[in-house]
């Protein structure tokens, strides 16, 4: 089954990382830092860089990647050492599928701010999508452990997704459960736990997770299609019919609807 996921964004750090002014502990890893984007600016040039980087992040959220890339370049023109600007540039290049350039920007960002949780989360996800699972998990772990990070559920969820992509469902389950402990309303974690339970033929657990997710009014073609298959496996024809009806009415052009029409339940 296709991994249930939201758009989430994320090579070991080069030797230059050890030469920055950021503190390093005895194990060789960076000490925890507040996100660079949240720290006070220290110069007029940095203030201007921050303004453009923040604006670029807003454009990225709106998927206006060309404008966002322009803002990243303007930010770097004011202050080349401003880590969030490199982070922004990396995210935009990743969205534009320029993975080589994205990697270079991520590496520059972590060289400048190796303990930044936002950068480590994004870089960790990038590494996972690039096939470096262990490197990605290591970066995501740094982000999740950072006490300054307001949303540790994100790197925990990303770690689970990273492992699911490699067929490591048992390990992924632990991360998704930890993500839920950090945020009990993490729909992405709940739906992935439902999908893992379904693959393990634990249909009652999958049923319970889906009910929890759908009680929040969240519904997607993927979650409804999973519901069809879960209830079909449980033998609850009434519940299956309800999911079929909702998938048909809400997402008639989706890939999941087409799979249902073709009877491709597995």
Secondary structure, DSSP 8 states (H G I E B T S, - for coil): --------------GGGGGSSS-B-TTSSB--B--GGGS---SHHHHHHHHHHHHHHHHHHTT-HHHHHHHHHHHHHH-TT-HHHHHHHHHHHHHTT-HHHHHHHHHHHHHH-TTBHHHHHHHHHHHHHTT-HHHHHHHHHHHHH-TT-TTHHHHHHHHHHHHHTTT-HHHHHHHHHHHHHH-TT-HHHHHHHHHHHHHTT-HHHHHHHHHHHHTTT---HHHHHHHHHHHHHHT-HHHHHHHHHHHHHH-TTSHHHHHHHTT---
